[in-house]
Amino acid sequence: MQSRGILCVPGRLPAVLPLSRRQCRVSAVAVTAAPPSVVQRGVTHSMPPEKQEVFRSLQGWAAGSLLPLLKTVDDCWQPTDFLPDSSSDSFEHEVRELRSRAAALPDDYFVVLVGDMVTEEALPTYQTMINTLDGVRDETGASACPWAVWTRAWTAEENRHGDVLNKYMYLSGRVDMRAVETTIQRLIGSGMDPRTENNPYLGFVYTSFQERATAVSHGNTARLAGARGDGVLARVCGTIAADEKRHETAYASIVEQLLRLDPDGAVLAVADMMRKRITMPAHLMHDGRDMDLFDHFASVAQRLGVYTARDYTDIVEHLVKRWKLETLEGGLSGEGRRARDFVCGLAPRMRRAAERAADRAKDEPTKVKFSWIYDREVVL
């Protein structure tokens, strides 16, 4: 899921604001202590109980339209499809070729690739988050409810992403794997706080945005790897990006159904998440030393063009168009119409703010050491 997805993480910010280089996630949840940081207690179980009926009514749709977006296990790619074959006599030769290709990739690229991989490896947190949502959670751990089946199978598909990147990183010899592994453990232990309030309306707006952000990030790491001559890594990242796009289609289609059945509730949820801004799933990332690690990783991603404030704005614009919010009229209260107008007017204002922030960022070059690459310095 990405990367972090990337990488616009919010704390408590106004709806539209100038984005500095450090805010192109957009802005930071404070991580101040190592055990995992404390996040402020927010609203919980904000969906009125009667709205659970909306999701019960959609179970047939989920079985017939959502679950077919999953692939069977036999049709799925697996990490070994891209990695040296450890049972082959040519294994050592294949590893040497992989390491030769990896040697041509710069340190800042590996910072972004590791950050994406760490984010993917925190998958247990994301399944846990979805299972906090009222009306769609897996009540038993093996429920046959279509919502629960989707969540487990989505998790199983996503699990391959961190797995293949982790193994590539290990074989590349370019990163301090123990520093990476401890970062993963710390991130899973820290959890995440997307401020979705146990509310599936908010949760599915969040996942629609997040899956597209992750697809953008992996697509751009694929592009950069290919430009540096690592065609195998480019295929890995591109294949992950394709999965994320398919998952985005699924989550965005859920929101489309909510807009059909409960347009007022759905558009209010979209506006709520846009006002909060989308917190990237790895926003509590740290390695035990750098408590601003996520901000630093995201700043490198911004500079390399892997995931930027402009991408964040593009995603907002894309979802407004996909969900046809500009033409949404029926079933809206006065508050719903104001929410619609707010969301539809966001992208142009955010784009202007991002451009001003990009101009300022050019005057703020800073170097930071990353434990993932043996404390070598990288420009933010």
Secondary structure as UniProt FT lines:
FT   HELIX           3..5
FT   HELIX           21..23
FT   HELIX           49..51
FT   HELIX           52..57
FT   HELIX           59..61
FT   HELIX           62..66
FT   HELIX           67..69
FT   HELIX           73..75
FT   HELIX           79..81
FT   TURN            86..87
FT   TURN            89..90
FT   HELIX           91..102
FT   TURN            103..104
FT   HELIX           107..121
FT   HELIX           123..130
FT   TURN            131..132
FT   TURN            134..136
FT   HELIX           146..172
FT   HELIX           177..190
FT   TURN            197..198
FT   HELIX           200..227
FT   TURN            228..229
FT   HELIX           231..261
FT   HELIX           263..276
FT   TURN            281..284
FT   TURN            291..292
FT   HELIX           293..304
FT   HELIX           309..322
FT   TURN            323..324
FT   HELIX           325..327
FT   TURN            330..331
FT   HELIX           334..344
FT   HELIX           346..361
FT   TURN            362..363
FT   STRAND          367..370
FT   HELIX           371..373
FT   TURN            374..375
FT   STRAND          376..379
//
